[in-house]
């Protein structure tokens, strides 16, 4: 009898312990609210940090552009990259965000008005998200700077930078990210291969076409002449800074402080390293030397290409996408040079060509079903059994963004050329924009260039 009672006591204790453990595993309502509050705060903190990393990319763009151009234009380039961010921040708040996140499907302003109160009122998340999106807007405008470097009037630059931030970029962003018509079709561009980079690339192309090549770029035989950048160390440091910033650009686009950010960061890195390697070897094969500027642009090309699909591809897919991007950027730089478009830093090849490639890659390498991501059927690519529909939607988006940015770019730059003027005089170009546009020299006291 004693043994039986002891057995009952032991069983009772075990059951009580199990019940207590089960009760502890299911938080009380108050505890669940606390957990949700912590997660919201994690999302805010991570998105804010990511936005700061994207802001740091402005320094990277400035260094790359300055390094790949001539010393006599360094102050001008630094000024433009600073003002991109300043103008973009104000213009996006005044009206750009209303275009991008207002009620209409196409992005044209509806009843939301100016100064986008839906962002700057309410809970803390709205402030953070507005900050994060402002960083992206400034990046889109910065891309144009490189292709038009060394011969653009500063006042004209300020005007078109404002126009890009006010409506050209925000309306395009609405289509995919603001609940617009392409979003309804499941067009996929996670962090902006097209929304940011190819839009900026199309605008850069139109600007370079309307502006015309730098003096001395093409000889009487129409063959391109190299105009070397003055500081490859600047360019290399700039690329590394951009690489760091991209870990805010892509993982930050999760806008959630959870385990997804590590996976997206790793995929982003794979795209960059593959692009760097293949660009170096492609340049080595064609130019007979492992050209530094081509290699550096290969890293950027890989980063641009992996930006759209970084949330839905495997590591192998990322390596393939980045590898193709590295080859494309070298071939594109050489081809664009030969057709008479002067792009001093390769901005069109990096951002337009590989923005298009990365967006298309979503329709080919999307592996949501393999990765078991929620909503797997929506963006499973052709190579993973998703059929051609996803690829067709991606192609439609590429075409729509290309038409929008190219047409608006042409209208913008031709209008500026016919009114306030777009290009500096030949004399100003030869002297350098530092002295003629700003009245100061980035390397005061050091004559490290000739006015040729």
C-alpha positions in Angstrom: 0.0 0.0 0.0 2.8 2.4 0.9 4.5 1.6 -2.5 1.2 2.3 -4.3 0.9 5.7 -2.5 4.5 6.5 -3.2 3.9 5.7 -6.9 0.8 8.0 -7.0 2.8 10.8 -5.3 5.6 10.5 -7.9 3.1 10.5 -10.8 1.3 13.5 -9.3 4.6 15.4 -9.0 5.5 14.6 -12.6 2.1 15.7 -13.9 2.3 18.9 -11.9 5.8 19.6 -13.3 4.6 18.9 -16.8 1.6 21.2 -16.4 3.9 24.0 -15.0 6.2 23.6 -17.9 3.4 23.8 -20.4 2.0 26.8 -18.7 5.4 28.5 -18.8 5.7 27.7 -22.5 2.5 29.7 -23.3 3.0 33.3 -22.2 0.3 35.1 -20.4 -1.4 37.8 -22.5 0.6 40.5 -20.7 3.8 38.6 -21.6 2.7 38.3 -25.3 2.2 42.1 -25.5 5.7 42.6 -24.1 7.2 40.2 -26.7 5.4 42.1 -29.5 6.7 45.4 -28.1 10.2 44.1 -28.0 9.9 42.9 -31.7 8.5 46.3 -32.8 11.5 48.0 -31.1 13.9 45.6 -32.7 12.4 46.4 -36.1 12.7 50.1 -35.5 16.3 49.9 -34.3 17.5 47.6 -37.1 15.8 49.7 -39.8 17.3 52.9 -38.4 20.8 51.3 -38.4 20.2 50.1 -41.9 19.2 53.6 -43.0 22.4 55.0 -41.5 24.4 52.4 -43.5 22.6 53.5 -46.7 23.5 57.1 -45.9 27.2 56.1 -45.6 26.9 54.9 -49.2 26.9 58.6 -50.2 30.5 58.8 -49.0 31.2 55.7 -51.1 29.7 57.1 -54.2 31.7 60.4 -53.7 35.0 58.5 -53.4 34.4 56.3 -56.3 33.4 59.1 -58.6 36.2 61.4 -57.5 38.8 58.6 -57.8 37.7 57.6 -61.3 37.8 61.2 -62.6 40.4 64.0 -62.8 41.8 65.8 -59.8 40.6 69.2 -61.1 37.0 68.2 -60.6 37.2 66.7 -57.1 35.6 69.5 -55.2 32.8 69.7 -57.7 32.1 65.9 -57.3 32.2 66.1 -53.5 29.8 69.0 -53.6 27.3 67.2 -55.9 27.3 64.1 -53.7 26.6 66.2 -50.6 23.9 68.2 -52.2 22.2 65.0 -53.6 21.5 64.0 -50.1 20.5 67.4 -48.9 18.1 68.1 -51.8 16.8 64.6 -51.8 15.9 64.6 -48.1 13.9 67.8 -48.4 12.2 67.1 -51.7 11.2 63.5 -50.7 9.5 64.8 -47.6 7.8 67.8 -49.3 6.1 65.8 -52.0 8.1 62.7 -53.2 6.8 60.5 -50.4 3.2 61.5 -51.2 3.7 60.3 -54.8 5.4 57.1 -53.6 3.1 56.0 -50.8 -0.1 57.9 -51.5 -3.5 56.3 -52.3 -3.3 56.1 -56.1 -2.0 53.0 -58.0 0.1 54.9 -60.5 1.8 57.2 -58.1 0.2 60.5 -59.0 -0.7 62.6 -56.0 -4.2 62.0 -54.7 -5.7 63.3 -51.5 -2.6 62.8 -49.3 -1.2 66.2 -50.0 2.2 67.6 -49.3 4.6 66.9 -46.4 3.2 63.3 -46.2 1.6 63.4 -42.7 0.9 59.7 -42.9 4.6 59.2 -42.3 5.4 61.9 -39.7 2.5 61.3 -37.4 1.4 58.3 -35.4 3.7 55.6 -34.0 7.5 55.6 -33.9 7.7 53.2 -36.8 6.5 55.8 -39.3 9.4 58.2 -38.5 11.9 55.4 -38.9 10.4 54.2 -42.2 10.4 57.7 -43.6 14.1 58.1 -42.7 14.9 54.8 -44.4 13.1 55.5 -47.6 14.7 59.0 -47.8 18.1 57.3 -47.9 17.0 55.3 -51.0 15.7 58.4 -52.8 19.0 60.2 -52.3 20.8 57.1 -53.7 18.8 57.2 -57.0 19.8 60.8 -57.6 23.5 60.1 -56.9 23.8 57.5 -59.6 23.3 60.1 -62.3 26.2 62.2 -61.1 28.9 59.8 -62.3 27.8 59.6 -65.9 27.7 63.4 -66.2 30.9 64.1 -64.3 33.5 66.7 -65.3 31.3 68.9 -67.7 27.9 69.6 -66.0 26.9 73.0 -64.7 26.4 72.9 -61.0 23.2 74.9 -61.0 21.7 72.5 -63.6 22.8 69.6 -61.5 20.9 70.9 -58.5 17.7 71.4 -60.6 17.6 67.8 -62.0 18.6 66.3 -58.7 15.5 68.0 -57.2 13.3 66.8 -60.0 14.5 63.2 -59.6 13.7 63.3 -55.9 10.4 65.2 -56.2 8.6 62.9 -58.7 10.7 60.9 -61.2 11.9 58.4 -58.6 9.0 58.4 -56.2 6.3 57.7 -58.9 8.4 54.9 -60.2 8.9 53.6 -56.6 5.1 53.6 -56.1 4.6 51.0 -58.8 6.5 48.3 -57.0 6.9 49.4 -53.4 3.9 51.6 -52.6 1.1 49.2 -53.5 1.1 50.2 -57.1 0.1 48.3 -60.3 3.3 46.3 -60.6 3.0 45.2 -56.9 -0.5 43.9 -57.7 1.1 41.7 -60.5 3.8 40.3 -58.0 6.6 42.1 -59.7 9.6 41.4 -57.5 12.4 43.9 -56.7 13.3 43.4 -53.1 15.7 46.3 -52.5 15.9 48.2 -55.8 17.9 46.7 -58.7 15.3 48.4 -60.9 13.4 50.8 -58.7 16.6 52.5 -57.6 19.5 51.4 -59.7 18.1 50.9 -63.2 16.0 54.1 -62.9 19.1 56.0 -61.9 21.0 54.2 -64.7 18.5 55.2 -67.4 18.6 58.8 -66.2 22.4 58.7 -66.2 22.3 57.4 -69.8 20.0 60.1 -71.0 22.1 62.8 -69.2 25.3 61.5 -70.8 23.7 61.5 -74.3 22.3 65.0 -74.1 25.4 66.4 -72.5 27.9 64.9 -74.9 31.4 63.5 -74.3 34.2 65.3 -72.5 36.8 67.2 -74.5 39.5 64.8 -75.6 37.4 61.7 -75.1 37.1 60.9 -78.8 39.6 61.7 -81.6 38.9 62.7 -85.2 38.6 59.0 -86.0 35.8 58.7 -83.4 37.8 56.2 -81.4 37.6 56.6 -77.6 40.6 57.7 -75.7 41.1 56.7 -72.1 40.9 59.5 -69.6 42.3 57.9 -66.4 41.0 58.7 -63.0 43.4 60.5 -60.7 43.1 58.3 -57.5 42.5 54.6 -57.7 42.9 54.4 -53.9 39.8 56.7 -53.5 37.9 54.5 -55.9 38.9 51.3 -54.0 38.0 52.7 -50.6 34.7 54.0 -52.1 33.8 50.6 -53.3 34.5 49.0 -49.9 32.4 51.7 -48.2 29.6 51.0 -50.7 30.0 47.3 -50.0 29.5 47.9 -46.3 26.6 50.2 -47.0 24.9 47.5 -49.1 24.5 45.4 -45.9 22.1 48.1 -44.9 20.6 48.5 -48.3 19.6 44.9 -48.8 19.2 43.3 -45.3 17.6 46.6 -44.2 14.9 46.2 -46.7 13.5 43.4 -44.6 12.5 46.2 -42.2 12.5 43.6 -39.5 15.0 42.7 -36.8 14.9 38.9 -37.3 16.9 36.0 -38.7 16.2 37.0 -42.3 18.8 39.8 -42.2 21.7 37.4 -41.9 20.6 35.3 -44.8 20.1 38.4 -47.0 23.5 39.7 -46.0 25.2 36.5 -46.9 23.5 36.3 -50.3 24.4 40.0 -50.9 28.0 39.2 -50.2 28.1 36.2 -52.6 26.8 38.4 -55.4 29.5 41.0 -54.8 32.4 38.6 -54.6 31.4 36.7 -57.7 31.0 39.9 -59.6 34.5 41.1 -58.5 36.1 37.8 -59.6 34.6 37.5 -63.0 35.1 41.2 -63.8 38.8 40.9 -63.0 39.2 37.8 -65.1 37.2 39.2 -68.0 39.2 42.4 -68.0 42.4 40.4 -67.8 41.4 38.3 -70.8 40.4 41.3 -72.9 42.8 44.0 -71.8 45.7 41.7 -71.0 45.9 43.2 -67.4 43.7 42.7 -64.3 42.4 46.3 -64.6 41.7 47.8 -61.1 38.8 50.1 -62.2 37.0 47.2 -64.0 37.5 44.9 -61.0 36.1 47.5 -58.7 33.1 48.1 -61.0 32.6 44.3 -61.0 32.0 44.4 -57.2 29.4 47.1 -57.7 27.8 45.3 -60.6 27.4 42.2 -58.5 25.9 44.2 -55.6 23.4 45.9 -58.0 22.4 42.7 -59.6 21.8 40.8 -56.3 19.8 43.7 -54.9 16.5 42.6 -56.4 16.6 38.9 -55.8 18.6 38.8 -52.5 15.7 37.6 -50.5 14.6 34.7 -52.8 17.7 33.1 -54.2 20.1 30.4 -52.8 23.8 31.0 -52.3 24.5 29.2 -55.6 22.0 31.4 -57.4 23.7 34.5 -55.9 27.1 33.3 -57.1 25.8 32.8 -60.6 23.9 36.1 -60.7 27.0 38.0 -59.5 29.3 36.1 -61.8 27.2 37.1 -64.9 27.1 40.7 -63.6 30.9 40.9 -63.5 31.2 39.8 -67.1 28.4 42.1 -68.2 29.9 45.2 -66.6 33.2 44.9 -68.5 31.6 44.2 -71.8 29.1 47.0 -71.3 31.8 49.6 -70.4 33.7 48.8 -73.5 30.6 48.8 -75.7 29.2 52.1 -74.4 32.6 53.7 -74.9 32.6 52.6 -78.5 29.1 53.9 -79.4 30.1 57.5 -78.4 28.5 57.8 -74.9 31.0 59.1 -72.4 30.4 57.7 -69.0 33.5 58.6 -66.8 32.8 56.1 -64.0 30.8 53.3 -65.7 27.6 54.3 -64.0 25.4 53.1 -66.9 27.1 49.7 -67.0 27.0 49.2 -63.3 23.5 50.5 -62.5 21.4 50.2 -65.6 22.8 47.1 -67.3 23.1 45.1 -64.0 19.9 46.6 -62.5 18.1 45.1 -65.5 20.0 41.8 -65.2 19.3 41.5 -61.4 15.6 42.2 -61.9 15.4 39.6 -64.7 17.3 37.1 -62.5 14.3 37.2 -60.0 12.2 35.5 -62.6 14.9 32.9 -63.4 16.6 32.0 -60.0 13.8 32.8 -57.5 13.9 29.8 -55.2 11.2 30.6 -52.6 9.8 27.1 -52.7 13.3 25.7 -52.1 14.0 28.1 -49.3 10.5 27.6 -47.8 9.8 31.3 -47.6 6.2 32.4 -47.0 4.3 33.0 -50.2 6.6 30.6 -52.1 4.3 30.3 -55.1 4.4 34.1 -55.9 8.1 34.4 -57.0 9.4 30.9 -57.8 11.6 31.4 -60.8 11.8 29.6 -64.2 14.8 27.4 -63.2 12.9 26.2 -60.1 9.7 25.1 -61.8 7.9 28.4 -61.5 7.1 28.6 -65.2 7.5 31.7 -67.5 4.8 33.8 -65.9 7.2 35.3 -63.2 9.8 36.1 -65.8 7.2 37.8 -68.0 6.1 40.0 -65.1 9.7 40.9 -64.4 10.3 41.8 -68.1 7.1 44.0 -68.1 8.4 45.8 -65.1 11.9 46.3 -66.7 10.2 47.7 -69.8 7.9 50.0 -67.9 10.7 51.5 -65.7 12.9 51.8 -68.7 10.4 53.8 -70.7 9.5 56.0 -67.7 13.0 56.9 -66.8 14.4 57.3 -70.3 11.5 59.5 -71.6 11.4 61.6 -68.4 15.2 61.8 -68.5 15.3 63.1 -72.1 12.6 65.6 -71.4 14.4 66.9 -68.3 17.9 67.2 -69.7 16.8 68.6 -73.1 14.7 71.2 -71.3 17.6 72.2 -69.0 19.9 72.4 -72.0 17.5 74.7 -73.9 16.8 77.0 -70.9 19.3 77.4 -68.0 22.0 75.4 -69.8 23.4 72.0 -69.0 27.1 72.0 -69.9 30.0 74.3 -68.9 32.0 76.1 -71.5 35.1 74.5 -73.1 37.3 76.9 -71.3 35.7 76.0 -67.9 35.9 72.3 -68.7 39.7 72.5 -69.4 40.4 74.6 -66.3 38.4 72.2 -64.2 35.1 72.7 -62.4 36.7 73.1 -59.0 38.0 76.5 -59.8 35.4 77.7 -62.4 32.3 76.5 -60.6 33.3 76.7 -56.9 36.3 78.9 -56.7 38.4 76.5 -54.8 40.8 73.6 -55.4 40.5 70.2 -53.7 44.3 69.9 -53.7 45.3 73.5 -53.0 49.0 74.0 -53.3 49.5 70.8 -55.3 49.6 71.0 -59.1 48.9 67.3 -59.8 47.2 67.7 -63.2 47.4 69.6 -66.4 44.6 71.6 -67.9 44.2 69.4 -70.9 
